[in-house]
Amino acid sequence: MRAILLAAGLGTRLRPLTDTTPKCLVPIKGKPLLDIWCESLLAAGVTRLLVNLHYKSEQVQQHILKSKFAKNVETIFETQLLGTAGTLNANKQFFEGQ
């Protein structure tokens, strides 16, 4: 099973936390939200994750590369934010042939 994590947004409603940290890396009880998502999805049987990136994408990419989830995660950079439906439509090939 595969899943897509929408992590490209600017996180404006979480400012000032997101002034320096992308929303998906904001810690919840000391753990980045992205790690919580990955742990939960992998425990539920998801084997591949696609994470869309835009805002502060370098930080997210570095975090993923250093994480225990690196082998299960692919990333896609959106030069322009596509929105939920746009991201799903642009990446539908990720779900084909499962």
Secondary structure, 3 states (H helix, E strand, C coil): CEEEEECCCCCHHHCCHHHCCCHHHCEECCEEHHHHHHHHHHHCCCCEEEEEECCCHHHHHHHHHHCCCHHHEEEEECCCCCHHHHHHHHCHHHHCCC
